[in-house]
Amino acid sequence: MEDYRRMDGATMDPFPLVKEKVQTAVRQLEADMTTWREQLKRTNTYTNQGFQRVNRSVRSQLKKLNSHIKALSTTITAVESQRSRFPNIDDAELDNRKDFVAQTRAVVDGYHKLITDPATKAKKAEDKRKVEDMRSTDVQESDFHTLGNDRFETQQQEQEDFETKQDEVLDDMTTVLGRLGVAAEAIDMELAEHKEYKISTPPLHNH
């Protein structure tokens, strides 16, 4: 907490240092909220990592600013309850401090309401729904293509099996015909030999 303290005369007065920190933080928050608004409007918040980063950042900044505002309010309460200990802080300065706290709180509350607004939530929900619908469609198309490929592969395999069986049948037929051919040649040879035998053998005469 030492960095929150500044010696002002004989009394600790942390308000000036905390105020400086708050002013710097508010400028940063305003810049980030400009980016936040643009990306909320123009991008898909569910898939845009830039929006997600700035959204987390502004939420963290708002939380820190609320802590700073509470610290400033505490110092104002301390001054009001012990005016004699802070002679250097007159009524005008005290009012200025209250105004600063009130204005800063209004800025923080305004941005907090913006990021938690129903319209903001609806936009983010719609962005998420669009992405999920697209993913669902992609999955269905992928399943369809997979099914189509499976059917094609099955038909292709069946055709290959059919052709293989045809080849086997043809091979069997060729083998059988070959065997028949060999048998036919053997029969022809036997017939030819038989004819030659009949011609060369004289007929038998009966006495």
Backbone as CSV, one residue per row, in Angstrom:
resi,resn,N_x,N_y,N_z,CA_x,CA_y,CA_z,C_x,C_y,C_z
1,MET,0.812,-1.209,0.000,0.000,0.000,0.000,0.845,1.259,0.000
2,GLU,2.170,1.132,0.103,3.006,2.309,0.205,2.917,3.180,-1.045
3,ASP,2.689,2.557,-2.218,2.619,3.348,-3.428,1.342,4.173,-3.500
4,TYR,0.428,3.940,-2.593,-0.799,4.728,-2.552,-0.643,5.944,-1.635
5,ARG,0.480,6.071,-1.026,0.635,7.110,-0.018,1.504,8.259,-0.536
6,ARG,1.111,9.436,-0.211,1.914,10.599,-0.496,1.898,11.501,0.734
7,MET,3.063,11.913,1.181,3.153,12.799,2.341,2.792,14.206,1.920
8,ASP,1.817,14.773,2.556,1.382,16.137,2.282,1.391,16.876,3.602
9,GLY,2.495,17.571,3.889,2.661,18.180,5.202,3.019,17.089,6.185
10,ALA,2.350,17.091,7.326,2.618,16.085,8.352,1.618,14.959,8.290
11,THR,0.702,14.996,7.321,-0.371,14.013,7.261,-0.340,13.266,5.941
12,MET,-0.578,11.937,5.996,-0.632,11.132,4.787,-1.880,11.482,3.988
13,ASP,-1.708,11.710,2.686,-2.836,12.014,1.813,-2.663,11.217,0.520
14,PRO,-3.194,10.011,0.485,-3.010,9.152,-0.689,-3.854,9.561,-1.899
15,PHE,-4.805,10.446,-1.721,-5.737,10.770,-2.799,-5.052,11.205,-4.092
16,PRO,-4.094,12.142,-4.072,-3.486,12.593,-5.331,-2.863,11.467,-6.158
17,LEU,-2.137,10.563,-5.502,-1.494,9.472,-6.227,-2.523,8.493,-6.789
18,VAL,-3.516,8.153,-5.983,-4.563,7.242,-6.453,-5.342,7.884,-7.594
19,LYS,-5.614,9.159,-7.494,-6.326,9.873,-8.545,-5.560,9.806,-9.858
20,GLU,-4.258,9.977,-9.779,-3.418,9.904,-10.990,-3.502,8.528,-11.627
21,LYS,-3.444,7.491,-10.803,-3.566,6.121,-11.305,-4.927,5.906,-11.970
22,VAL,-5.957,6.434,-11.337,-7.313,6.267,-11.871,-7.455,6.970,-13.212
23,GLN,-6.930,8.164,-13.327,-7.024,8.912,-14.583,-6.334,8.165,-15.723
24,THR,-5.164,7.595,-15.433,-4.446,6.799,-16.442,-5.250,5.560,-16.827
25,ALA,-5.822,4.904,-15.817,-6.607,3.695,-16.063,-7.861,3.992,-16.875
26,VAL,-8.493,5.129,-16.607,-9.708,5.495,-17.347,-9.383,5.761,-18.817
27,ARG,-8.269,6.412,-19.094,-7.877,6.662,-20.489,-7.649,5.347,-21.226
28,GLN,-7.000,4.413,-20.557,-6.771,3.108,-21.172,-8.091,2.376,-21.403
29,LEU,-8.971,2.455,-20.431,-10.273,1.802,-20.554,-11.069,2.388,-21.709
30,GLU,-11.065,3.698,-21.848,-11.804,4.338,-22.938,-11.271,3.892,-24.301
31,ALA,-9.942,3.780,-24.426,-9.351,3.329,-25.686,-9.754,1.886,-25.986
32,ASP,-9.692,1.037,-24.963,-10.056,-0.369,-25.154,-11.548,-0.534,-25.437
33,MET,-12.361,0.293,-24.835,-13.798,0.189,-25.078,-14.156,0.620,-26.498
34,THR,-13.369,1.519,-27.085,-13.586,1.882,-28.488,-13.355,0.660,-29.373
35,THR,-12.273,-0.055,-29.090,-11.991,-1.297,-29.819,-13.078,-2.327,-29.555
36,TRP,-13.482,-2.424,-28.315,-14.522,-3.386,-27.915,-15.812,-3.148,-28.692
37,ARG,-16.227,-1.881,-28.799,-17.467,-1.551,-29.518,-17.370,-1.934,-31.002
38,GLU,-16.241,-1.601,-31.607,-16.070,-1.882,-33.030,-16.119,-3.381,-33.302
39,GLN,-15.426,-4.153,-32.489,-15.381,-5.593,-32.717,-16.706,-6.261,-32.361
40,LEU,-17.390,-5.722,-31.373,-18.716,-6.254,-31.036,-19.659,-6.077,-32.223
41,LYS,-19.537,-4.948,-32.891,-20.434,-4.617,-33.993,-20.059,-5.332,-35.283
42,ARG,-18.771,-5.440,-35.569,-18.331,-5.866,-36.888,-17.805,-7.298,-36.985
43,THR,-17.613,-7.974,-35.860,-17.035,-9.319,-35.910,-17.924,-10.324,-35.196
44,ASN,-17.583,-11.593,-35.392,-18.249,-12.641,-34.632,-17.520,-12.771,-33.293
45,THR,-18.188,-12.372,-32.238,-17.555,-12.313,-30.920,-17.184,-13.688,-30.383
46,TYR,-17.807,-14.732,-30.946,-17.554,-16.088,-30.440,-16.239,-16.648,-30.970
47,THR,-15.858,-16.221,-32.166,-14.647,-16.751,-32.788,-13.514,-15.732,-32.842
48,ASN,-13.832,-14.446,-32.670,-12.812,-13.407,-32.774,-11.982,-13.339,-31.493
49,GLN,-10.748,-13.789,-31.581,-9.889,-13.816,-30.395,-9.544,-12.411,-29.923
50,GLY,-9.481,-11.455,-30.872,-9.212,-10.074,-30.497,-10.297,-9.521,-29.598
51,PHE,-11.548,-9.804,-29.943,-12.654,-9.348,-29.104,-12.601,-10.027,-27.734
52,GLN,-12.329,-11.306,-27.731,-12.286,-12.040,-26.458,-11.202,-11.498,-25.538
53,ARG,-10.049,-11.145,-26.119,-8.968,-10.577,-25.306,-9.361,-9.222,-24.735
54,VAL,-9.902,-8.348,-25.590,-10.250,-7.006,-25.111,-11.418,-7.076,-24.145
55,ASN,-12.300,-8.042,-24.335,-13.427,-8.199,-23.419,-12.937,-8.595,-22.026
56,ARG,-11.992,-9.536,-21.982,-11.413,-9.916,-20.686,-10.654,-8.743,-20.072
57,SER,-9.968,-7.998,-20.912,-9.173,-6.872,-20.428,-10.048,-5.789,-19.796
58,VAL,-11.126,-5.411,-20.479,-11.965,-4.328,-19.943,-12.668,-4.775,-18.658
59,ARG,-13.014,-6.038,-18.588,-13.624,-6.533,-17.346,-12.632,-6.431,-16.187
60,SER,-11.389,-6.793,-16.448,-10.361,-6.693,-15.420,-10.108,-5.232,-15.041
61,GLN,-10.076,-4.364,-16.033,-9.860,-2.948,-15.774,-10.996,-2.344,-14.935
62,LEU,-12.206,-2.733,-15.249,-13.351,-2.234,-14.481,-13.267,-2.679,-13.022
63,LYS,-12.848,-3.910,-12.830,-12.710,-4.422,-11.467,-11.656,-3.630,-10.691
64,LYS,-10.524,-3.352,-11.325,-9.471,-2.585,-10.663,-9.917,-1.149,-10.387
65,LEU,-10.606,-0.558,-11.354,-11.073,0.810,-11.168,-12.067,0.906,-10.019
66,ASN,-12.913,-0.086,-9.901,-13.848,-0.092,-8.769,-13.096,-0.127,-7.437
67,SER,-11.987,-0.884,-7.404,-11.172,-0.926,-6.186,-10.551,0.442,-5.906
68,HIS,-10.073,1.097,-6.948,-9.492,2.432,-6.779,-10.546,3.433,-6.300
69,ILE,-11.729,3.347,-6.860,-12.802,4.256,-6.469,-13.151,4.076,-4.995
70,LYS,-13.194,2.834,-4.564,-13.461,2.577,-3.148,-12.366,3.180,-2.266
71,ALA,-11.108,3.063,-2.713,-9.995,3.634,-1.951,-10.117,5.153,-1.861
72,LEU,-10.493,5.777,-2.992,-10.670,7.235,-2.986,-11.820,7.643,-2.074
73,SER,-12.905,6.878,-2.140,-14.050,7.187,-1.270,-13.664,7.062,0.196
74,THR,-12.812,6.079,0.497,-12.365,5.894,1.880,-11.569,7.098,2.366
75,THR,-10.707,7.638,1.507,-9.921,8.817,1.914,-10.816,10.031,2.134
76,ILE,-11.840,10.159,1.302,-12.762,11.290,1.471,-13.515,11.168,2.793
77,THR,-13.948,9.977,3.115,-14.648,9.745,4.377,-13.739,10.055,5.567
78,ALA,-12.464,9.637,5.424,-11.501,9.896,6.507,-11.304,11.394,6.711
79,VAL,-11.216,12.143,5.632,-11.038,13.606,5.746,-12.268,14.257,6.371
80,GLU,-13.438,13.808,5.920,-14.676,14.406,6.438,-14.849,14.137,7.927
81,SER,-14.432,12.961,8.360,-14.623,12.608,9.763,-13.549,13.208,10.671
82,GLN,-12.422,13.644,10.087,-11.327,14.207,10.908,-10.766,15.461,10.217
83,ARG,-11.587,16.438,10.055,-11.170,17.637,9.322,-9.956,18.316,9.956
84,SER,-9.846,18.242,11.252,-8.736,18.924,11.930,-7.380,18.328,11.572
85,ARG,-7.374,17.069,11.180,-6.111,16.411,10.827,-5.676,16.763,9.401
86,PHE,-6.572,17.335,8.609,-6.266,17.662,7.216,-6.565,19.149,6.946
87,PRO,-5.821,20.021,7.586,-6.081,21.447,7.430,-5.819,21.956,6.013
88,ASN,-4.994,21.229,5.259,-4.668,21.642,3.891,-5.781,21.316,2.896
89,ILE,-6.770,20.515,3.328,-7.882,20.147,2.437,-9.096,20.966,2.847
90,ASP,-9.386,21.984,2.055,-10.540,22.822,2.382,-11.799,22.245,1.753
91,ASP,-12.914,22.927,1.939,-14.203,22.433,1.445,-14.220,22.333,-0.078
92,ALA,-13.599,23.313,-0.730,-13.580,23.300,-2.194,-12.819,22.074,-2.714
93,GLU,-11.664,21.789,-2.113,-10.878,20.624,-2.517,-11.646,19.340,-2.225
94,LEU,-12.314,19.308,-1.099,-13.088,18.111,-0.754,-14.218,17.891,-1.758
95,ASP,-14.868,18.984,-2.154,-15.940,18.872,-3.159,-15.378,18.424,-4.506
96,ASN,-14.212,18.924,-4.853,-13.591,18.510,-6.119,-13.302,17.007,-6.118
97,ARG,-12.862,16.534,-4.977,-12.564,15.108,-4.869,-13.843,14.266,-4.983
98,LYS,-14.878,14.738,-4.358,-16.153,14.020,-4.454,-16.653,14.006,-5.889
99,ASP,-16.501,15.133,-6.565,-16.932,15.197,-7.971,-16.124,14.235,-8.838
100,PHE,-14.829,14.190,-8.584,-13.974,13.284,-9.372,-14.396,11.833,-9.170
101,VAL,-14.636,11.475,-7.924,-15.063,10.107,-7.628,-16.403,9.804,-8.293
102,ALA,-17.336,10.750,-8.196,-18.666,10.544,-8.780,-18.578,10.398,-10.302
103,GLN,-17.768,11.232,-10.943,-17.632,11.168,-12.397,-16.960,9.870,-12.838
104,THR,-15.939,9.486,-12.094,-15.244,8.240,-12.443,-16.157,7.038,-12.253
105,ARG,-16.924,7.043,-11.171,-17.863,5.949,-10.931,-18.909,5.892,-12.042
106,ALA,-19.353,7.038,-12.522,-20.336,7.074,-13.611,-19.758,6.453,-14.886
107,VAL,-18.480,6.763,-15.172,-17.824,6.184,-16.350,-17.723,4.668,-16.216
108,VAL,-17.259,4.230,-15.056,-17.093,2.790,-14.825,-18.439,2.072,-14.880
109,ASP,-19.441,2.648,-14.234,-20.765,2.027,-14.242,-21.335,1.976,-15.658
110,GLY,-21.090,3.039,-16.427,-21.592,3.074,-17.804,-20.994,1.975,-18.657
111,TYR,-19.680,1.784,-18.541,-19.028,0.734,-19.317,-19.442,-0.650,-18.816
112,HIS,-19.620,-0.776,-17.518,-20.045,-2.071,-16.976,-21.441,-2.436,-17.488
113,LYS,-22.317,-1.449,-17.526,-23.663,-1.696,-18.049,-23.618,-2.054,-19.528
114,LEU,-22.698,-1.427,-20.251,-22.592,-1.700,-21.682,-22.176,-3.138,-21.951
115,ILE,-21.178,-3.627,-21.234,-20.705,-4.984,-21.503,-21.633,-6.050,-20.936
116,THR,-22.529,-5.647,-20.020,-23.489,-6.613,-19.459,-24.907,-6.344,-19.952
117,ASP,-25.046,-5.438,-20.916,-26.360,-5.076,-21.439,-27.015,-6.275,-22.127
118,PRO,-28.337,-6.411,-22.035,-29.024,-7.518,-22.711,-28.756,-7.554,-24.221
119,ALA,-28.628,-6.375,-24.839,-28.346,-6.335,-26.280,-26.963,-6.923,-26.570
120,THR,-25.999,-6.644,-25.697,-24.655,-7.206,-25.856,-24.695,-8.723,-25.698
121,LYS,-25.394,-9.178,-24.681,-25.522,-10.618,-24.455,-26.223,-11.295,-25.626
122,ALA,-27.231,-10.607,-26.184,-27.966,-11.179,-27.313,-27.063,-11.297,-28.537
123,LYS,-26.236,-10.282,-28.779,-25.310,-10.319,-29.919,-24.307,-11.465,-29.761
124,LYS,-23.776,-11.632,-28.576,-22.812,-12.695,-28.326,-23.475,-14.068,-28.454
125,ALA,-24.701,-14.173,-27.973,-25.424,-15.443,-28.075,-25.724,-15.775,-29.534
126,GLU,-26.089,-14.756,-30.317,-26.377,-14.952,-31.740,-25.112,-15.372,-32.485
127,ASP,-23.984,-14.739,-32.158,-22.716,-15.114,-32.787,-22.374,-16.568,-32.486
128,LYS,-22.582,-16.975,-31.246,-22.299,-18.355,-30.863,-23.223,-19.318,-31.607
129,ARG,-24.505,-18.952,-31.716,-25.473,-19.823,-32.403,-25.091,-20.003,-33.868
130,LYS,-24.665,-18.912,-34.522,-24.269,-18.989,-35.926,-23.111,-19.964,-36.114
131,VAL,-22.137,-19.878,-35.235,-20.972,-20.759,-35.337,-21.387,-22.207,-35.119
132,GLU,-22.218,-22.453,-34.110,-22.642,-23.821,-33.823,-23.475,-24.390,-34.971
133,ASP,-24.314,-23.538,-35.585,-25.102,-23.992,-36.735,-24.192,-24.369,-37.899
134,MET,-23.176,-23.542,-38.133,-22.242,-23.830,-39.217,-21.482,-25.126,-38.947
135,ARG,-21.066,-25.321,-37.698,-20.343,-26.540,-37.352,-21.235,-27.758,-37.507
136,SER,-22.500,-27.611,-37.123,-23.437,-28.720,-37.255,-23.625,-29.083,-38.711
137,THR,-23.742,-28.047,-39.572,-23.896,-28.278,-41.003,-22.663,-28.953,-41.575
138,ASP,-21.486,-28.489,-41.146,-20.236,-29.076,-41.632,-20.141,-30.544,-41.241
139,VAL,-20.564,-30.863,-40.004,-20.514,-32.244,-39.529,-21.450,-33.118,-40.350
140,GLN,-22.666,-32.580,-40.635,-23.624,-33.345,-41.424,-23.098,-33.594,-42.829
141,GLU,-22.506,-32.553,-43.437,-21.951,-32.713,-44.778,-20.790,-33.698,-44.760
142,SER,-19.990,-33.618,-43.699,-18.866,-34.541,-43.577,-19.368,-35.969,-43.457
143,ASP,-20.427,-36.154,-42.646,-21.011,-37.489,-42.497,-21.566,-37.980,-43.823
144,PHE,-22.209,-37.055,-44.587,-22.787,-37.428,-45.880,-21.695,-37.864,-46.844
145,HIS,-20.607,-37.052,-46.884,-19.511,-37.404,-47.778,-18.868,-38.719,-47.356
146,THR,-18.752,-38.906,-46.042,-18.169,-40.153,-45.544,-19.029,-41.338,-45.932
147,LEU,-20.370,-41.170,-45.785,-21.297,-42.227,-46.165,-21.202,-42.505,-47.654
148,GLY,-21.121,-41.417,-48.445,-20.997,-41.574,-49.884,-19.724,-42.303,-50.258
149,ASN,-18.640,-41.945,-49.595,-17.366,-42.616,-49.856,-17.428,-44.082,-49.464
150,ASP,-18.071,-44.348,-48.320,-18.207,-45.731,-47.874,-18.994,-46.552,-48.884
151,ARG,-20.091,-45.955,-49.398,-20.901,-46.663,-50.380,-20.109,-46.921,-51.653
152,PHE,-19.354,-45.898,-52.092,-18.552,-46.054,-53.299,-17.503,-47.153,-53.116
153,GLU,-16.835,-47.114,-51.950,-15.817,-48.115,-51.683,-16.416,-49.512,-51.620
154,THR,-17.627,-49.618,-51.036,-18.300,-50.919,-50.960,-18.643,-51.422,-52.355
155,GLN,-19.197,-50.527,-53.185,-19.545,-50.912,-54.548,-18.297,-51.294,-55.344
156,GLN,-17.239,-50.523,-55.134,-15.994,-50.811,-55.834,-15.450,-52.176,-55.429
157,GLN,-15.511,-52.488,-54.143,-15.035,-53.777,-53.655,-15.885,-54.912,-54.209
158,GLU,-17.224,-54.686,-54.245,-18.112,-55.711,-54.794,-17.802,-55.968,-56.270
159,GLN,-17.529,-54.896,-57.014,-17.192,-55.041,-58.424,-15.898,-55.820,-58.601
160,GLU,-14.909,-55.486,-57.732,-13.632,-56.192,-57.805,-13.808,-57.669,-57.472
161,ASP,-14.633,-57.962,-56.452,-14.885,-59.354,-56.086,-15.570,-60.096,-57.227
162,PHE,-16.522,-59.403,-57.893,-17.250,-60.010,-59.006,-16.300,-60.329,-60.163
163,GLU,-15.423,-59.362,-60.449,-14.476,-59.566,-61.538,-13.509,-60.697,-61.206
164,THR,-13.117,-60.783,-59.940,-12.224,-61.868,-59.517,-12.891,-63.225,-59.694
165,LYS,-14.177,-63.290,-59.310,-14.911,-64.546,-59.470,-15.050,-64.905,-60.943
166,GLN,-15.278,-63.865,-61.760,-15.382,-64.126,-63.206,-14.069,-64.700,-63.737
167,ASP,-12.966,-64.096,-63.285,-11.664,-64.592,-63.726,-11.461,-66.038,-63.293
168,GLU,-11.884,-66.345,-62.060,-11.730,-67.714,-61.569,-12.570,-68.680,-62.400
169,VAL,-13.811,-68.262,-62.740,-14.681,-69.117,-63.559,-14.070,-69.344,-64.929
170,LEU,-13.541,-68.250,-65.517,-12.922,-68.378,-66.838,-11.705,-69.291,-66.783
171,ASP,-10.931,-69.128,-65.694,-9.772,-70.006,-65.545,-10.204,-71.463,-65.454
172,ASP,-11.268,-71.701,-64.680,-11.769,-73.075,-64.544,-12.256,-73.604,-65.880
173,MET,-12.975,-72.758,-66.628,-13.485,-73.179,-67.930,-12.343,-73.482,-68.882
174,THR,-11.322,-72.613,-68.827,-10.165,-72.851,-69.714,-9.491,-74.177,-69.379
175,THR,-9.385,-74.431,-68.073,-8.764,-75.688,-67.636,-9.581,-76.889,-68.095
176,VAL,-10.899,-76.764,-67.895,-11.775,-77.869,-68.304,-11.727,-78.074,-69.798
177,LEU,-11.808,-76.961,-70.536,-11.762,-77.091,-71.995,-10.424,-77.656,-72.459
178,GLY,-9.386,-77.243,-71.752,-8.070,-77.770,-72.101,-8.019,-79.275,-71.900
179,ARG,-8.589,-79.702,-70.768,-8.616,-81.132,-70.494,-9.457,-81.865,-71.531
180,LEU,-10.598,-81.237,-71.868,-11.448,-81.846,-72.899,-10.709,-81.942,-74.221
181,GLY,-9.940,-80.880,-74.502,-9.182,-80.876,-75.755,-8.157,-82.005,-75.779
182,VAL,-7.481,-82.213,-74.676,-6.501,-83.295,-74.590,-7.165,-84.639,-74.760
183,ALA,-8.335,-84.757,-74.096,-9.066,-86.025,-74.215,-9.514,-86.260,-75.647
184,ALA,-9.978,-85.219,-76.325,-10.436,-85.350,-77.711,-9.292,-85.765,-78.612
185,GLU,-8.122,-85.148,-78.387,-6.968,-85.509,-79.205,-6.608,-86.983,-78.995
186,ALA,-6.711,-87.417,-77.751,-6.391,-88.818,-77.469,-7.358,-89.753,-78.170
187,ILE,-8.629,-89.389,-78.147,-9.650,-90.215,-78.813,-9.397,-90.255,-80.306
188,ASP,-9.082,-89.089,-80.885,-8.814,-89.045,-82.334,-7.633,-89.929,-82.696
189,MET,-6.605,-89.865,-81.817,-5.437,-90.707,-82.086,-5.803,-92.185,-82.018
190,GLU,-6.601,-92.547,-81.035,-6.999,-93.950,-80.911,-7.808,-94.395,-82.125
191,LEU,-8.702,-93.515,-82.590,-9.508,-93.860,-83.773,-8.630,-94.014,-85.000
192,ALA,-7.676,-93.097,-85.112,-6.793,-93.168,-86.286,-5.994,-94.460,-86.249
193,GLU,-5.468,-94.802,-85.092,-4.700,-96.038,-84.965,-5.573,-97.267,-85.271
194,HIS,-6.806,-97.169,-84.797,-7.706,-98.292,-85.029,-7.977,-98.469,-86.515
195,LYS,-8.151,-97.355,-87.246,-8.405,-97.420,-88.678,-7.192,-98.022,-89.390
196,GLU,-6.008,-97.539,-89.007,-4.806,-98.055,-89.638,-4.667,-99.560,-89.379
197,TYR,-5.029,-99.963,-88.193,-4.928,-101.391,-87.862,-5.868,-102.216,-88.732
198,LYS,-7.076,-101.691,-88.949,-8.056,-102.408,-89.756,-7.590,-102.505,-91.191
199,ILE,-6.985,-101.469,-91.701,-6.537,-101.486,-93.103,-5.358,-102.442,-93.283
200,SER,-4.459,-102.416,-92.356,-3.253,-103.235,-92.506,-3.501,-104.718,-92.193
201,THR,-4.567,-105.036,-91.571,-4.848,-106.419,-91.196,-5.762,-107.046,-92.250
202,PRO,-5.341,-108.141,-92.922,-6.191,-108.777,-93.945,-7.400,-109.439,-93.304
203,PRO,-8.428,-109.518,-94.074,-9.661,-110.118,-93.519,-9.477,-111.620,-93.331
204,LEU,-10.145,-112.122,-92.409,-10.068,-113.569,-92.162,-11.073,-114.289,-93.053
205,HIS,-10.594,-115.428,-93.727,-11.480,-116.204,-94.608,-11.922,-117.462,-93.886
206,ASN,-13.112,-117.790,-94.042,-13.629,-118.979,-93.408,-13.348,-120.186,-94.347
207,HIS,-12.863,-121.198,-93.856,-12.629,-122.423,-94.664,-13.834,-123.296,-94.585
